[in-house]
C-alpha cells in the first residue's frame, strides 16, 4: 500500500499459475491470463517456444522441470525463491505437497519460511494450507496434453501486500482436444 497525503493506492499483483505444458500451450491461456500481471510456470515447459510465447505476453517467472532440456535449463533454475509484494515464494517443480513433500523440501521450507510454496510435476491440482509449516501450497495441475490427468488446469490468484487471495481454478477442458 502506497500512501500519499491525499489518497491511498492499493498495489495488487495478479498471478497466472501454469505447469506441465509438455510442449502444448492452449491458446485459451492467453485469454485466462489477460488481466494477470505475471505468469509463473512451474516446470515441464517441454520446449523453449512455450517460454518465449509466455514471456512475450506477460513477465514470466519459472523453474525447469524434469523433462526440460538445456534450452529451458539455461534460462530457468531448479528452484526459484523470490518476493512478490510482501509474500516470500518458494517454487520447485518436484516438491510434493504437505502430506508428502519431496526429499529436502520440508527442510527448505523450514529454513526459508516462505508464505507460499508452489510445485508442479504430479499433474494433480492442489491448494492446501500447511498448518504445521504456516505455508500455503499450490500446484496448478497440468495444462498440457501429456500425462495421466483427465482435465487440463490453471490457477489464477492475487497477492495483495501479505495476503494471497481470489484463488480461481480454471479448467481448460479434457486432455484430448476436439477438432
N, CA, C and O of each residue as an XYZ file, in Angstrom:
716
protein
N       0.853     -1.168      0.000
C       0.000      0.000      0.000
C       0.897      1.228      0.000
O       1.758      1.380      0.866
N       0.692      2.086     -0.959
C       1.453      3.316     -1.060
C       0.576      4.479     -0.625
O      -0.561      4.601     -1.080
N       1.090      5.331      0.248
C       0.291      6.439      0.772
C       0.778      7.764      0.224
O       1.978      8.000      0.079
N      -0.152      8.596     -0.068
C       0.072      9.953     -0.489
C      -0.721     10.809      0.491
O      -1.606     10.285      1.167
N      -0.448     12.065      0.591
C      -1.170     12.906      1.547
C      -2.661     12.969      1.253
O      -3.453     13.223      2.160
N      -3.059     12.744      0.006
C      -4.462     12.863     -0.359
C      -5.196     11.533     -0.535
O      -6.420     11.477     -0.413
N      -4.457     10.474     -0.820
C      -5.135      9.200     -1.077
C      -4.186      8.030     -0.849
O      -2.977      8.207     -0.706
N      -4.764      6.829     -0.817
C      -4.001      5.598     -0.662
C      -4.198      4.751     -1.915
O      -5.325      4.581     -2.379
N      -3.115      4.223     -2.457
C      -3.172      3.369     -3.637
C      -2.836      1.945     -3.208
O      -1.757      1.680     -2.678
N      -3.763      1.046     -3.442
C      -3.509     -0.362     -3.132
C      -2.784     -1.000     -4.317
O      -3.212     -0.852     -5.462
N      -1.716     -1.691     -4.049
C      -0.976     -2.405     -5.077
C      -1.353     -3.878     -4.964
O      -1.181     -4.495     -3.913
N      -1.856     -4.417     -6.029
C      -2.317     -5.800     -6.071
C      -1.649     -6.452     -7.269
O      -1.653     -5.897     -8.367
N      -1.086     -7.607     -7.064
C      -0.435     -8.318     -8.174
C      -1.275     -9.555     -8.497
O      -1.529    -10.397     -7.635
N      -1.697     -9.641     -9.758
C      -2.486    -10.793    -10.217
C      -1.547    -11.787    -10.908
O      -0.757    -11.419    -11.778
N      -1.653    -13.040    -10.501
C      -0.740    -14.087    -10.965
C      -1.505    -15.162    -11.733
O      -2.573    -15.603    -11.309
N      -0.943    -15.578    -12.867
C      -1.429    -16.744    -13.597
C      -0.433    -17.873    -13.370
O       0.742    -17.750    -13.714
N      -0.908    -18.974    -12.790
C      -0.039    -20.112    -12.452
C      -0.315    -21.265    -13.410
O      -1.458    -21.683    -13.594
N       0.756    -21.767    -14.013
C       0.652    -22.832    -15.008
C       1.798    -23.817    -14.807
O       2.882    -23.441    -14.360
N       1.553    -25.067    -15.138
C       2.598    -26.083    -15.005
C       2.371    -27.197    -16.019
O       1.275    -27.371    -16.553
N       3.424    -27.931    -16.260
C       3.364    -29.171    -17.037
C       2.639    -29.001    -18.377
O       1.673    -29.701    -18.680
N       3.138    -28.052    -19.161
C       2.589    -27.846    -20.505
C       3.061    -28.924    -21.474
O       2.362    -29.225    -22.442
N       4.212    -29.503    -21.238
C       4.703    -30.634    -22.036
C       4.555    -30.402    -23.540
O       3.940    -31.210    -24.236
N       5.117    -29.301    -24.041
C       5.124    -28.986    -25.477
C       3.779    -28.530    -26.036
O       3.627    -28.457    -27.255
N       2.804    -28.223    -25.193
C       1.496    -27.798    -25.686
C       1.014    -26.582    -24.893
O       0.905    -26.632    -23.668
N       0.733    -25.506    -25.597
C       0.222    -24.307    -24.951
C      -1.129    -23.955    -25.567
O      -1.206    -23.509    -26.711
N      -2.174    -24.160    -24.804
C      -3.539    -23.881    -25.237
C      -3.698    -22.367    -25.426
O      -3.292    -21.595    -24.558
N      -4.267    -21.945    -26.521
C      -4.487    -20.513    -26.785
C      -5.380    -19.878    -25.717
O      -5.300    -18.670    -25.493
N      -6.221    -20.663    -25.061
C      -7.110    -20.139    -24.013
C      -6.324    -19.579    -22.833
O      -6.848    -18.755    -22.084
N      -5.077    -20.009    -22.654
C      -4.239    -19.499    -21.567
C      -4.121    -17.976    -21.675
O      -4.158    -17.279    -20.661
N      -3.981    -17.470    -22.872
C      -3.815    -16.036    -23.073
C      -5.073    -15.264    -22.675
O      -4.984    -14.152    -22.155
N      -6.222    -15.847    -22.915
C      -7.484    -15.216    -22.510
C      -7.610    -15.238    -20.984
O      -7.955    -14.227    -20.374
N      -7.332    -16.381    -20.377
C      -7.477    -16.519    -18.924
C      -6.459    -15.688    -18.148
O      -6.738    -15.254    -17.031
N      -5.282    -15.464    -18.730
C      -4.234    -14.711    -18.044
C      -4.131    -13.262    -18.537
O      -3.181    -12.557    -18.197
N      -5.085    -12.832    -19.318
C      -5.041    -11.491    -19.892
C      -4.954    -10.388    -18.836
O      -4.235     -9.408    -19.036
N      -5.655    -10.523    -17.741
C      -5.654     -9.491    -16.700
C      -4.600     -9.753    -15.611
O      -4.555     -9.041    -14.608
N      -3.764    -10.761    -15.808
C      -2.697    -11.066    -14.851
C      -1.511    -10.126    -15.081
O      -1.260     -9.679    -16.201
N      -0.796     -9.840    -14.007
C       0.406     -9.016    -14.101
C       1.637     -9.853    -14.432
O       2.565     -9.377    -15.086
N       1.637    -11.105    -13.975
C       2.760    -12.019    -14.203
C       2.228    -13.418    -14.439
O       1.116    -13.753    -14.029
N       3.040    -14.238    -15.110
C       2.768    -15.670    -15.257
C       3.903    -16.405    -14.571
O       5.075    -16.075    -14.752
N       3.541    -17.405    -13.783
C       4.533    -18.263    -13.131
C       4.348    -19.671    -13.687
O       3.272    -20.256    -13.564
N       5.403    -20.213    -14.301
C       5.369    -21.572    -14.867
C       6.235    -22.466    -13.983
O       7.402    -22.170    -13.728
N       5.643    -23.559    -13.523
C       6.304    -24.413    -12.533
C       6.938    -25.646    -13.170
O       6.939    -26.728    -12.582
N       7.473    -25.476    -14.366
C       8.294    -26.526    -14.958
C       7.575    -27.485    -15.883
O       6.347    -27.538    -15.950
N       8.408    -28.249    -16.604
C       7.978    -29.111    -17.695
C       7.298    -28.292    -18.792
O       6.184    -28.586    -19.225
N       8.018    -27.249    -19.223
C       7.575    -26.452    -20.366
C       7.479    -27.369    -21.593
O       6.484    -27.367    -22.319
N       8.534    -28.142    -21.795
C       8.613    -29.021    -22.952
C       9.492    -28.464    -24.046
O      10.266    -29.205    -24.652
N       9.389    -27.165    -24.314
C      10.258    -26.545    -25.311
C      10.363    -25.049    -25.053
O       9.541    -24.461    -24.351
N      11.380    -24.457    -25.629
C      11.684    -23.048    -25.402
C      10.622    -22.134    -26.010
O      10.421    -21.020    -25.528
N       9.949    -22.586    -27.051
C       8.928    -21.754    -27.702
C       7.795    -21.412    -26.746
O       7.256    -20.307    -26.798
N       7.432    -22.333    -25.885
C       6.369    -22.051    -24.901
C       6.823    -20.940    -23.961
O       6.066    -20.007    -23.691
N       8.041    -21.033    -23.466
C       8.570    -19.985    -22.585
C       8.607    -18.642    -23.313
O       8.243    -17.618    -22.735
N       9.036    -18.635    -24.554
C       9.126    -17.387    -25.318
C       7.747    -16.762    -25.532
O       7.583    -15.551    -25.386
N       6.768    -17.577    -25.875
C       5.410    -17.047    -26.100
C       4.845    -16.448    -24.817
O       4.216    -15.390    -24.847
N       5.067    -17.124    -23.691
C       4.575    -16.599    -22.415
C       5.307    -15.309    -22.043
O       4.685    -14.363    -21.560
N       6.634    -15.265    -22.268
C       7.431    -14.072    -21.961
C       7.027    -12.877    -22.817
O       7.082    -11.736    -22.358
N       6.630    -13.131    -24.040
C       6.188    -12.041    -24.913
C       4.836    -11.489    -24.471
O       4.511    -10.334    -24.746
N       4.061    -12.310    -23.793
C       2.715    -11.933    -23.361
C       2.720    -11.187    -22.022
O       2.078    -10.145    -21.887
N       3.439    -11.719    -21.044
C       3.496    -11.147    -19.689
C       4.870    -11.457    -19.090
O       5.558    -12.361    -19.565
N       5.277    -10.713    -18.046
C       6.504    -11.093    -17.334
C       6.365    -12.531    -16.821
O       5.315    -12.919    -16.309
N       7.430    -13.306    -16.967
C       7.395    -14.733    -16.647
C       8.445    -15.088    -15.601
O       9.618    -14.737    -15.730
N       7.998    -15.789    -14.567
C       8.909    -16.399    -13.595
C       8.712    -17.906    -13.732
O       7.635    -18.363    -14.114
N       9.749    -18.674    -13.421
C       9.577    -20.116    -13.536
C      10.750    -20.910    -13.022
O      11.743    -20.371    -12.535
N      10.597    -22.208    -13.147
C      11.641    -23.186    -12.834
C      11.596    -24.246    -13.930
O      10.586    -24.408    -14.614
N      12.694    -24.956    -14.082
C      12.663    -26.041    -15.057
C      12.105    -27.299    -14.408
O      12.143    -27.462    -13.189
N      11.589    -28.180    -15.251
C      11.070    -29.464    -14.781
C      11.942    -30.603    -15.261
O      12.920    -30.390    -15.978
N      11.589    -31.803    -14.867
C      12.404    -32.974    -15.165
C      12.461    -33.311    -16.652
O      13.403    -33.981    -17.074
N      11.494    -32.878    -17.468
C      11.553    -33.181    -18.905
C      12.237    -32.073    -19.711
O      12.508    -32.244    -20.900
N      12.511    -30.949    -19.069
C      13.058    -29.796    -19.792
C      14.535    -29.990    -20.126
O      15.319    -30.495    -19.323
N      14.878    -29.573    -21.332
C      16.246    -29.706    -21.823
C      17.099    -28.507    -21.480
O      16.709    -27.642    -20.696
N      18.283    -28.474    -22.090
C      19.250    -27.413    -21.786
C      18.762    -26.037    -22.217
O      19.172    -25.029    -21.643
N      17.889    -25.981    -23.224
C      17.365    -24.679    -23.643
C      16.595    -24.010    -22.494
O      16.800    -22.828    -22.220
N      15.732    -24.745    -21.837
C      14.960    -24.222    -20.697
C      15.873    -24.078    -19.476
O      15.794    -23.080    -18.759
N      16.723    -25.051    -19.242
C      17.597    -25.026    -18.057
C      18.627    -23.905    -18.114
O      19.178    -23.519    -17.083
N      18.888    -23.383    -19.300
C      19.825    -22.258    -19.402
C      19.154    -20.943    -18.998
O      19.840    -19.955    -18.736
N      17.846    -20.924    -18.947
C      17.088    -19.723    -18.589
C      16.517    -19.803    -17.167
O      16.542    -18.822    -16.423
N      16.010    -20.969    -16.807
C      15.348    -21.155    -15.514
C      16.167    -22.079    -14.619
O      16.893    -22.947    -15.103
N      16.040    -21.880    -13.310
C      16.754    -22.695    -12.325
C      15.841    -23.799    -11.782
O      14.642    -23.819    -12.060
N      16.418    -24.706    -11.013
C      15.634    -25.786    -10.410
C      14.686    -25.250     -9.336
O      13.568    -25.741     -9.177
N      15.147    -24.241     -8.607
C      14.340    -23.601     -7.562
C      14.321    -22.096     -7.819
O      15.274    -21.528     -8.353
N      13.231    -21.474     -7.431
C      13.140    -20.028     -7.550
C      12.555    -19.508     -6.236
O      11.455    -19.892     -5.836
N      13.296    -18.645     -5.584
C      12.878    -18.056     -4.313
C      12.842    -16.548     -4.527
O      13.856    -15.946     -4.883
N      11.695    -15.943     -4.315
C      11.548    -14.519     -4.588
C      10.430    -13.929     -3.730
O       9.638    -14.646     -3.119
N      10.394    -12.607     -3.707
C       9.327    -11.886     -3.021
C       8.341    -11.377     -4.061
O       8.736    -10.883     -5.117
N       7.075    -11.500     -3.758
C       6.010    -10.894     -4.549
C       5.179    -10.103     -3.553
O       4.528    -10.675     -2.678
N       5.207     -8.784     -3.693
C       4.616     -7.915     -2.675
C       5.307     -8.245     -1.347
O       6.532     -8.170     -1.260
N       4.534     -8.613     -0.307
C       5.115     -8.976      0.993
C       5.077    -10.482      1.236
O       5.100    -10.928      2.383
N       5.019    -11.254      0.173
C       4.930    -12.718      0.273
C       6.214    -13.346     -0.268
O       6.587    -13.126     -1.420
N       6.886    -14.132      0.583
C       8.041    -14.899      0.104
C       7.509    -16.160     -0.569
O       6.678    -16.879     -0.015
N       8.014    -16.410     -1.787
C       7.571    -17.536     -2.605
C       8.745    -18.483     -2.827
O       9.862    -18.054     -3.115
N       8.473    -19.767     -2.689
C       9.446    -20.820     -2.987
C       8.809    -21.705     -4.052
O       7.740    -22.275     -3.835
N       9.465    -21.820     -5.200
C       8.938    -22.580     -6.326
C       9.933    -23.673     -6.710
O      11.132    -23.425     -6.836
N       9.411    -24.891     -6.894
C      10.238    -26.024     -7.309
C       9.330    -27.015     -8.020
O       8.236    -27.310     -7.540
N       9.773    -27.528     -9.154
C       8.921    -28.424     -9.943
C       8.530    -29.676     -9.154
O       7.345    -29.937     -8.947
N       9.512    -30.438     -8.721
C       9.215    -31.659     -7.961
C       9.308    -31.311     -6.481
O      10.395    -31.296     -5.903
N       8.164    -31.033     -5.878
C       8.151    -30.569     -4.497
C       7.234    -31.337     -3.577
O       7.344    -31.223     -2.356
N       6.332    -32.117     -4.140
C       5.373    -32.814     -3.306
C       4.315    -31.864     -2.769
O       4.031    -30.820     -3.358
N       3.740    -32.251     -1.636
C       2.660    -31.481     -1.019
C       2.689    -31.709      0.488
O       3.435    -32.570      0.955
N       1.901    -30.966      1.260
C       2.002    -31.053      2.724
C       1.949    -32.456      3.329
O       2.611    -32.703      4.338
N       1.202    -33.360      2.761
C       1.167    -34.719      3.314
C       2.390    -35.538      2.910
O       2.709    -36.545      3.542
N       3.070    -35.099      1.852
C       4.209    -35.873      1.347
C       5.132    -34.994      0.500
O       5.082    -35.026     -0.729
N       5.968    -34.216      1.172
C       6.927    -33.375      0.464
C       8.025    -34.237     -0.146
O       8.352    -35.301      0.379
N       8.586    -33.775     -1.248
C       9.735    -34.433     -1.858
C      10.937    -34.291     -0.921
O      10.957    -33.411     -0.060
N      11.916    -35.140     -1.088
C      13.107    -35.133     -0.253
C      13.734    -33.745     -0.185
O      14.015    -33.129     -1.214
N      13.949    -33.264      1.024
C      14.614    -31.991      1.261
C      13.715    -30.770      1.224
O      14.118    -29.700      1.681
N      12.507    -30.901      0.690
C      11.633    -29.738      0.536
C      11.129    -29.225      1.882
O      11.121    -28.017      2.117
N      10.711    -30.121      2.760
C      10.217    -29.679      4.070
C      11.311    -28.929      4.831
O      11.044    -27.897      5.447
N      12.542    -29.447      4.788
C      13.660    -28.769      5.451
C      13.899    -27.386      4.843
O      14.194    -26.431      5.562
N      13.772    -27.281      3.527
C      13.967    -25.999      2.850
C      12.862    -25.007      3.240
O      13.131    -23.822      3.435
N      11.628    -25.490      3.352
C      10.525    -24.626      3.781
C      10.759    -24.152      5.215
O      10.535    -22.984      5.531
N      11.209    -25.057      6.073
C      11.504    -24.673      7.462
C      12.613    -23.623      7.515
O      12.562    -22.708      8.337
N      13.601    -23.749      6.655
C      14.727    -22.809      6.620
C      14.318    -21.449      6.026
O      14.627    -20.401      6.594
N      13.628    -21.479      4.891
C      13.292    -20.254      4.169
C      12.079    -19.521      4.739
O      11.980    -18.297      4.655
N      11.161    -20.290      5.319
C       9.902    -19.755      5.842
C       9.102    -18.973      4.789
O       8.709    -17.832      5.032
N       8.861    -19.589      3.618
C       8.029    -18.905      2.623
C       6.570    -18.909      3.075
O       6.159    -19.757      3.867
N       5.822    -17.986      2.582
C       4.377    -17.964      2.857
C       3.647    -18.781      1.785
O       2.521    -19.232      1.997
N       4.307    -18.968      0.620
C       3.721    -19.689     -0.498
C       4.748    -20.645     -1.092
O       5.838    -20.229     -1.484
N       4.396    -21.926     -1.156
C       5.235    -22.937     -1.796
C       4.471    -23.453     -3.011
O       3.327    -23.893     -2.896
N       5.116    -23.395     -4.174
C       4.479    -23.803     -5.423
C       5.279    -24.933     -6.044
O       6.501    -24.849     -6.173
N       4.573    -25.993     -6.428
C       5.226    -27.099     -7.126
C       4.345    -27.543     -8.291
O       3.209    -27.093     -8.437
N       4.887    -28.423     -9.103
C       4.168    -28.998    -10.246
C       4.388    -30.500    -10.227
O       4.315    -31.122     -9.167
N       4.654    -31.084    -11.375
C       5.099    -32.461    -11.568
C       4.002    -33.519    -11.429
O       3.923    -34.421    -12.262
N       3.167    -33.435    -10.415
C       2.203    -34.510    -10.147
C       1.017    -34.512    -11.107
O       0.333    -35.528    -11.228
N       0.761    -33.409    -11.783
C      -0.411    -33.218    -12.643
C      -1.700    -33.222    -11.832
O      -2.784    -33.377    -12.394
N      -1.592    -33.054    -10.520
C      -2.757    -33.026     -9.629
C      -2.895    -31.624     -9.063
O      -2.020    -31.153     -8.336
N      -3.991    -30.958     -9.395
C      -4.235    -29.622     -8.889
C      -4.501    -29.682     -7.386
O      -5.336    -30.457     -6.920
N      -3.780    -28.854     -6.641
C      -3.955    -28.792     -5.186
C      -3.730    -27.372     -4.706
O      -2.843    -26.669     -5.190
N      -4.544    -26.961     -3.750
C      -4.328    -25.735     -2.994
C      -4.588    -26.128     -1.547
O      -5.733    -26.336     -1.146
N      -3.510    -26.228     -0.764
C      -3.596    -26.746      0.609
C      -2.774    -25.851      1.530
O      -1.643    -25.486      1.209
N      -3.350    -25.506      2.666
C      -2.577    -24.757      3.656
C      -1.936    -25.743      4.620
O      -2.619    -26.588      5.199
N      -0.621    -25.636      4.793
C       0.123    -26.486      5.722
C       0.183    -25.766      7.066
O       0.987    -24.854      7.259
N      -0.672    -26.182      7.983
C      -0.740    -25.555      9.313
C       0.592    -25.650     10.046
O       1.030    -24.685     10.672
N       1.233    -26.807      9.969
C       2.485    -27.024     10.703
C       3.593    -26.079     10.234
O       4.366    -25.571     11.047
N       3.666    -25.848      8.931
C       4.731    -25.012      8.384
C       4.267    -23.577      8.114
O       5.058    -22.733      7.693
N       2.982    -23.307      8.359
C       2.431    -21.964      8.131
C       2.714    -21.485      6.708
O       3.239    -20.394      6.487
N       2.349    -22.335      5.757
C       2.682    -22.088      4.358
C       1.556    -22.610      3.465
O       1.064    -23.722      3.659
N       1.159    -21.808      2.497
C       0.167    -22.242      1.518
C       0.886    -22.971      0.391
O       1.897    -22.492     -0.123
N       0.362    -24.128      0.010
C       0.921    -24.901     -1.098
C      -0.039    -24.824     -2.275
O      -1.249    -24.987     -2.112
N       0.511    -24.573     -3.472
C      -0.280    -24.594     -4.706
C       0.405    -25.462     -5.746
O       1.626    -25.435     -5.902
N      -0.408    -26.229     -6.449
C       0.024    -26.979     -7.622
C      -1.070    -26.763     -8.658
O      -2.224    -27.120     -8.419
N      -0.732    -26.192     -9.785
C      -1.729    -25.852    -10.808
C      -2.199    -27.051    -11.619
O      -2.997    -26.885    -12.542
N      -1.735    -28.240    -11.306
C      -2.094    -29.413    -12.099
C      -1.282    -29.429    -13.373
O      -0.080    -29.166    -13.341
N      -1.908    -29.731    -14.489
C      -1.201    -29.790    -15.772
C      -2.023    -29.110    -16.852
O      -3.221    -29.363    -16.986
N      -1.373    -28.243    -17.622
C      -2.047    -27.534    -18.707
C      -1.819    -28.211    -20.063
O      -2.458    -27.856    -21.054
N      -0.917    -29.175    -20.098
C      -0.608    -29.856    -21.347
C      -1.462    -31.086    -21.583
O      -2.356    -31.407    -20.800
N      -1.163    -31.776    -22.693
C      -1.951    -32.949    -23.080
C      -1.272    -34.268    -22.736
O      -1.864    -35.329    -22.933
N      -0.030    -34.226    -22.222
C       0.660    -35.465    -21.875
C       0.548    -35.715    -20.376
O       0.604    -34.783    -19.574
N       0.390    -36.982    -20.008
C       0.287    -37.358    -18.600
C      -1.027    -38.060    -18.332
O      -1.837    -38.257    -19.237
N      -1.227    -38.427    -17.104
C      -2.406    -39.226    -16.782
C      -3.607    -38.401    -16.336
O      -4.685    -38.963    -16.142
N      -3.462    -37.103    -16.168
C      -4.599    -36.254    -15.781
C      -5.670    -36.291    -16.883
O      -5.370    -36.546    -18.049
N      -6.911    -36.034    -16.491
C      -8.002    -36.035    -17.463
C      -8.395    -34.629    -17.901
O      -8.826    -34.426    -19.036
N      -8.245    -33.646    -16.990
C      -8.634    -32.272    -17.275
C      -7.407    -31.372    -17.152
O      -6.654    -31.471    -16.184
N      -7.208    -30.494    -18.138
C      -6.098    -29.542    -18.125
C      -6.505    -28.328    -17.286
O      -7.602    -27.794    -17.449
N      -5.605    -27.893    -16.381
C      -5.975    -26.861    -15.414
C      -4.914    -25.762    -15.267
O      -3.743    -25.943    -15.601
N      -5.373    -24.625    -14.758
C      -4.554    -23.460    -14.400
C      -5.076    -22.933    -13.073
O      -6.151    -23.327    -12.620
N      -4.313    -22.041    -12.452
C      -4.787    -21.305    -11.277
C      -4.516    -19.825    -11.526
O      -3.486    -19.442    -12.081
N      -5.458    -19.021    -11.103
C      -5.288    -17.569    -11.148
C      -5.564    -17.069     -9.727
O      -6.540    -17.480     -9.099
N      -4.691    -16.171     -9.220
C      -4.862    -15.652     -7.860
C      -4.222    -14.278     -7.766
O      -3.591    -13.804     -8.710
N      -4.395    -13.650     -6.617
C      -3.831    -12.320     -6.406
C      -3.032    -12.291     -5.117
O      -3.314    -13.024     -4.170
N      -2.031    -11.428     -5.105
C      -1.262    -11.156     -3.898
C      -1.409     -9.670     -3.621
O      -1.056     -8.826     -4.445
N      -1.936     -9.371     -2.444
C      -2.200     -8.006     -2.019
C      -1.449     -7.793     -0.718
O      -1.881     -8.251      0.339
N      -0.319     -7.094     -0.798
C       0.598     -6.939      0.331
C       1.000     -8.331      0.824
O       1.719     -9.035      0.115
N       0.560     -8.748      2.014
C       0.924    -10.065      2.538
C      -0.206    -11.084      2.384
O      -0.115    -12.189      2.917
N      -1.251    -10.729      1.672
C      -2.420    -11.605      1.534
C      -2.469    -12.283      0.180
O      -2.301    -11.641     -0.857
N      -2.700    -13.582      0.197
C      -2.906    -14.367     -1.017
C      -4.409    -14.576     -1.095
O      -5.010    -15.143     -0.182
N      -5.019    -14.119     -2.189
C      -6.479    -14.154     -2.219
C      -7.010    -14.339     -3.639
O      -6.250    -14.395     -4.606
N      -8.324    -14.431     -3.733
C      -9.033    -14.526     -5.016
C      -8.537    -15.688     -5.870
O      -8.371    -15.544     -7.081
N      -8.302    -16.822     -5.251
C      -7.807    -18.000     -5.966
C      -8.929    -18.600     -6.821
O     -10.022    -18.885     -6.331
N      -8.630    -18.784     -8.108
C      -9.589    -19.364     -9.042
C      -8.951    -20.547     -9.756
O      -7.829    -20.448    -10.253
N      -9.663    -21.658     -9.807
C      -9.239    -22.812    -10.591
C      -9.885    -22.683    -11.960
O     -11.086    -22.440    -12.073
N      -9.081    -22.846    -12.991
C      -9.576    -22.743    -14.365
C      -9.385    -24.091    -15.042
O      -8.278    -24.630    -15.073
N     -10.462    -24.627    -15.580
C     -10.395    -25.865    -16.344
C     -10.351    -25.515    -17.826
O     -11.224    -24.816    -18.339
N      -9.323    -26.012    -18.502
C      -9.157    -25.764    -19.936
C      -9.881    -26.790    -20.793
O     -10.004    -26.611    -22.005
N     -10.350    -27.840    -20.190
C     -11.012    -28.907    -20.930
C     -10.253    -30.214    -20.791
O      -9.244    -30.299    -20.090
N     -10.749    -31.206    -21.457
C     -10.122    -32.525    -21.358
C      -8.778    -32.523    -22.068
O      -8.464    -31.626    -22.850
N      -8.002    -33.546    -21.774
C      -6.685    -33.696    -22.387
C      -6.791    -33.826    -23.910
O      -5.966    -33.281    -24.644
N      -7.781    -34.529    -24.365
C      -7.938    -34.689    -25.805
C      -8.690    -33.477    -26.329
O      -9.798    -33.177    -25.885
N      -8.079    -32.793    -27.267
C      -8.660    -31.571    -27.827
C      -9.554    -31.961    -29.011
O      -9.122    -32.668    -29.922
N     -10.793    -31.493    -28.980
C     -11.718    -31.781    -30.066
C     -11.354    -30.952    -31.303
O     -10.932    -29.802    -31.186
N     -11.517    -31.535    -32.458
C     -11.252    -30.829    -33.734
C     -12.535    -30.238    -34.268
O     -12.531    -29.607    -35.325
